[in-house]
Amino acid sequence: MASIKIPSRQALSRGIVLSGVLAALGYLGFSLWAGWSEVLHALGMVGTGGVVLAVALSLINYGLRFVRWQIYLSRLGHRMANVDSALIYFSGFALTTTPGKAGELLRGVFLERRGMPFSSSIAALLSERLSDMIAIVVIGLPGLSLYPPARPVAVLCLVMIFIFGFVVLYGRILETITTWISASRSKTVRALRHLLDMLIAARKCYATDVILMMLPLSLAAWSAEAFAFHLVLERMGADVGLWTSMSIYALGMLVGGISFMPGGLGSTEAVMTALLVITGVSSVDSVAATIIIRLTTLWFAVFLGLVVLLVGRRQLMLPMQQLAS
């Protein structure tokens, strides 16, 4: 991990600005396709109050996920003060739209400075992603009848959840394999050993009591953003039921999540817009609602993460000796 460098302000700015420009061009293309003036009118119907409400629900999402993150760190034996941990957690949001999951690597770097092995931080990350995936699949289930192409995606996610759960829960197999290969010095075997260490660490996040806490937290977190999507549509006068609109949001997030595009850019917006049109919402309102919800969820998260990273950069980069003093 010593080879991974914390990005400079210039590198951060370039990555975020580039992804922002690409997203803006995409949103502009969406708006021109639906009708520029009509989309602006639809955006105006949501109003400042609607945007503030959507942002507030996004903050609830982030807050609940941070609580979950703290529980995972505690279970992994690395309890941290709330302020320091929040700086690390939310700073990762800044790089949500940059390639290579750089935000997750950044969290790992900061946590390693505080004595947490990288295998443990990745275990926390995977536990987070698995909880997110389960919650989003559950919220998206009602919408699968609207969008049959999403069914294989949901099935794939369920299979991944099952495989990961099986591997983690039957940890003795992992420990046995680790013992077998411990004497080897091959680079491939060392990489495998790091993977096994991470999976063994992740077992601590899947005790029954932890699962019973994590799933409700994850469902509540993602339901908050999905509900924000419903409120945006409601303010536009779109006749879409609560569960339908929430499942459309979840399916968009699900497809975007496995598209390997940073932040699900493009794929998430396309799925949300298409599903809204299928349910009878005009293309204008569909585009406007999608743009608003992405600005108040994804891009608000990037903005929040950037502020935290730049303001807290000095504290985040303190060497371990100063952190311990």
C-alpha positions in Angstrom: 0.0 0.0 0.0 2.9 2.4 0.4 3.0 2.7 -3.4 -0.5 4.2 -3.5 -0.2 8.0 -3.3 -2.8 10.4 -2.1 -3.9 12.4 -5.1 -2.9 16.1 -5.3 -5.4 18.8 -5.5 -4.6 19.2 -9.2 -5.2 15.5 -9.8 -8.5 15.6 -7.9 -9.6 18.6 -9.7 -8.8 17.1 -13.1 -10.6 13.9 -12.4 -13.7 15.5 -11.0 -13.9 18.2 -13.6 -13.5 15.7 -16.4 -16.3 13.5 -15.1 -18.4 16.5 -14.4 -18.0 17.8 -17.9 -18.9 14.4 -19.4 -22.0 14.2 -17.2 -23.0 17.7 -18.1 -22.7 16.9 -21.8 -24.8 13.8 -21.2 -27.5 15.7 -19.3 -27.5 18.3 -22.0 -28.0 15.6 -24.7 -30.9 14.2 -22.7 -32.4 17.6 -22.4 -32.1 18.4 -26.1 -33.6 15.0 -26.9 -36.7 15.7 -24.7 -36.9 19.4 -25.5 -34.7 22.0 -23.8 -37.3 24.6 -22.8 -39.8 21.9 -21.6 -37.1 20.3 -19.4 -36.2 23.6 -17.9 -39.9 24.2 -17.1 -40.2 20.7 -15.5 -37.1 21.5 -13.4 -38.7 24.7 -12.2 -41.8 22.8 -11.1 -39.7 20.9 -8.5 -38.6 24.2 -7.0 -36.0 25.0 -4.4 -38.0 23.3 -1.7 -38.0 20.0 -3.7 -34.3 20.2 -4.3 -33.6 20.9 -0.6 -35.8 18.0 0.5 -34.0 15.6 -1.9 -30.7 16.8 -0.6 -31.9 16.3 3.0 -32.9 12.7 2.2 -29.5 12.1 0.6 -27.9 13.3 3.8 -30.0 10.8 5.7 -28.7 8.1 3.3 -25.1 9.1 3.9 -25.6 9.4 7.7 -27.1 5.9 8.0 -24.3 4.4 5.8 -21.7 6.1 8.0 -23.3 4.5 11.1 -23.1 1.2 9.3 -19.4 1.8 8.4 -18.6 2.6 12.1 -20.2 -0.7 13.1 -18.1 -2.6 10.5 -14.9 -1.0 11.7 -15.7 -1.8 15.3 -16.4 -5.4 14.4 -13.1 -5.6 12.6 -11.3 -4.4 15.7 -10.6 -0.8 14.6 -13.0 1.4 16.5 -12.4 5.0 15.5 -13.5 8.4 16.8 -16.5 9.7 14.9 -14.9 12.9 13.6 -11.8 11.2 12.3 -13.7 8.3 10.8 -16.2 10.7 9.2 -13.4 12.6 7.5 -12.1 9.4 6.0 -15.5 8.0 5.0 -16.9 11.1 3.4 -13.6 12.0 1.7 -14.1 8.9 -0.4 -17.2 10.4 -2.0 -15.1 12.9 -3.8 -13.8 10.3 -6.2 -17.1 8.5 -6.8 -17.2 9.5 -10.5 -13.5 8.8 -11.2 -12.3 5.4 -12.6 -10.9 2.5 -10.6 -12.8 3.0 -7.4 -10.2 5.5 -6.4 -12.3 6.7 -3.5 -12.3 3.3 -1.9 -8.5 3.0 -2.3 -8.2 6.5 -0.7 -10.1 5.3 2.4 -7.8 2.3 2.6 -4.7 4.6 2.5 -6.0 6.8 5.3 -7.1 3.9 7.4 -3.7 2.2 7.0 -2.1 5.4 8.4 -4.2 4.7 11.5 -3.0 1.1 11.9 -5.8 -0.7 10.0 -4.5 -3.4 7.6 -5.6 -2.8 4.0 -7.2 -6.3 4.0 -9.5 -5.1 6.8 -10.5 -1.9 5.1 -11.3 -3.8 1.9 -13.3 -6.3 4.0 -15.3 -3.3 5.4 -15.8 -2.0 1.8 -17.0 -5.4 0.5 -19.3 -5.7 3.5 -20.7 -2.3 2.6 -21.2 -3.1 -1.0 -22.9 -6.4 -0.2 -25.3 -4.7 2.2 -26.0 -2.0 -0.4 -26.6 -4.6 -3.1 -29.1 -6.6 -1.0 -31.0 -3.4 -0.1 -31.2 -2.1 -3.6 -32.3 -5.5 -5.0 -35.1 -5.7 -2.4 -36.3 -2.1 -3.2 -36.1 -2.8 -6.9 -38.0 -6.1 -6.9 -41.4 -4.5 -7.7 -40.0 -2.9 -10.8 -38.7 -6.1 -12.4 -42.0 -6.6 -14.2 -41.6 -3.1 -15.8 -38.1 -3.8 -17.1 -37.5 -7.5 -18.0 -33.8 -6.8 -19.1 -33.1 -6.0 -15.4 -34.1 -9.5 -14.3 -30.8 -11.2 -15.2 -29.0 -8.3 -13.4 -31.0 -9.0 -10.3 -30.4 -12.7 -10.6 -26.6 -12.1 -11.1 -26.6 -9.9 -7.9 -28.4 -12.6 -5.9 -25.9 -15.3 -7.1 -23.0 -13.0 -6.1 -24.5 -12.4 -2.7 -25.0 -16.1 -2.2 -21.5 -17.0 -3.3 -19.9 -14.3 -1.2 -22.1 -15.2 1.8 -21.2 -18.9 1.5 -17.5 -18.3 1.2 -17.4 -15.9 4.2 -19.7 -17.9 6.5 -17.7 -21.1 5.9 -14.5 -19.5 6.9 -12.8 -22.7 8.0 -12.3 -23.5 4.4 -10.5 -20.2 3.9 -8.3 -20.7 7.0 -7.3 -24.2 5.8 -6.3 -22.9 2.3 -4.4 -20.0 4.0 -2.4 -22.5 6.1 -1.7 -24.7 3.0 -0.2 -21.8 1.0 1.5 -19.8 3.8 5.0 -21.2 3.0 4.9 -20.2 -0.7 6.6 -17.0 -1.8 5.1 -16.8 -5.3 3.6 -13.5 -6.2 0.4 -15.1 -7.3 0.1 -17.0 -4.1 0.8 -13.8 -2.1 -2.0 -12.1 -3.9 -4.3 -15.0 -3.2 -3.2 -14.9 0.5 -4.2 -11.2 0.7 -7.6 -12.0 -0.8 -8.1 -14.8 1.7 -7.0 -12.5 4.6 -9.6 -10.0 3.4 -12.4 -12.7 3.2 -11.5 -14.0 6.7 -11.6 -10.5 8.1 -15.0 -10.0 6.4 -16.4 -12.9 8.4 -16.5 -10.7 11.5 -19.0 -8.4 9.7 -21.5 -11.3 9.1 -22.3 -12.5 12.6 -26.1 -12.8 13.0 -26.4 -9.8 15.2 -24.5 -7.6 12.8 -26.6 -8.8 9.8 -29.8 -8.0 11.8 -28.5 -4.4 12.3 -27.0 -3.9 8.8 -29.9 -4.9 6.6 -32.5 -2.5 8.2 -29.9 0.3 8.1 -29.1 -0.4 4.4 -32.8 -0.6 3.5 -33.5 2.7 5.3 -30.6 4.4 3.8 -31.4 3.6 0.2 -35.2 4.0 0.7 -34.5 7.6 1.7 -32.9 8.4 -1.7 -35.6 6.3 -3.5 -38.3 8.2 -1.7 -36.6 11.5 -2.7 -37.0 10.3 -6.4 -40.7 9.8 -5.7 -41.1 13.3 -4.2 -39.4 14.8 -7.2 -41.9 13.0 -9.5 -44.8 14.0 -7.3 -43.9 17.7 -7.5 -43.8 17.4 -11.3 -47.3 16.0 -11.2 -46.2 12.6 -12.6 -48.7 9.8 -11.8 -46.3 7.2 -10.5 -47.0 5.1 -7.4 -44.6 5.2 -4.4 -43.3 1.6 -4.8 -43.0 1.9 -8.6 -41.0 5.1 -8.4 -38.8 3.7 -5.6 -38.1 0.5 -7.5 -37.3 2.5 -10.7 -34.7 4.4 -8.8 -33.3 1.1 -7.3 -33.1 -0.6 -10.7 -31.3 2.4 -12.2 -28.8 2.2 -9.3 -28.5 -1.6 -9.7 -27.7 -1.5 -13.5 -25.4 1.5 -13.0 -23.6 -0.4 -10.2 -22.6 -3.3 -12.4 -22.0 -1.3 -15.5 -18.4 -0.6 -14.4 -18.9 3.1 -15.3 -17.7 5.4 -12.6 -20.7 6.3 -10.5 -22.9 4.5 -12.9 -22.8 7.5 -15.2 -24.9 7.1 -18.3 -26.3 3.7 -17.6 -28.2 4.7 -14.4 -29.7 7.8 -16.1 -30.7 5.8 -19.2 -32.5 3.1 -17.2 -34.3 5.6 -15.0 -35.5 7.6 -17.9 -36.5 4.6 -19.9 -38.5 3.1 -17.1 -40.3 6.3 -16.4 -41.3 6.6 -20.0 -42.6 3.0 -19.9 -44.8 3.8 -16.9 -46.4 6.7 -18.9 -44.3 9.7 -17.7 -43.5 12.1 -20.5 -40.0 12.1 -21.8 -39.6 15.7 -20.6 -40.6 14.9 -17.0 -38.6 11.6 -17.1 -35.4 13.5 -18.1 -35.9 16.3 -15.7 -36.6 14.0 -12.7 -33.6 11.9 -13.6 -31.3 14.9 -13.8 -32.6 16.3 -10.5 -32.2 13.1 -8.5 -28.7 12.5 -9.9 -27.6 16.1 -9.0 -29.0 15.8 -5.5 -27.6 12.3 -4.8 -24.5 11.4 -6.9 -23.2 14.9 -7.6 -24.1 16.2 -4.1 -22.1 13.3 -2.7 -19.1 14.2 -4.9 -19.4 17.9 -3.8 -19.6 16.9 -0.1 -16.7 14.5 -0.4 -14.6 17.2 -2.2 -15.3 19.7 0.6 -14.4 17.2 3.3 -11.2 16.1 1.5 -9.9 19.6 0.9 -10.9 21.0 4.3 -9.7 17.9 6.2 -6.7 17.1 4.0 -4.1 18.0 6.7 -5.7 15.9 9.4 -6.2 13.0 7.0 -2.5 13.0 6.0 -1.0 13.1 9.5 1.6 10.4 10.0 0.7 7.6 12.4 3.1 9.0 15.1 1.2 12.2 15.3 -2.2 10.5 15.2 -1.1 8.3 18.2 0.2 11.3 20.2 
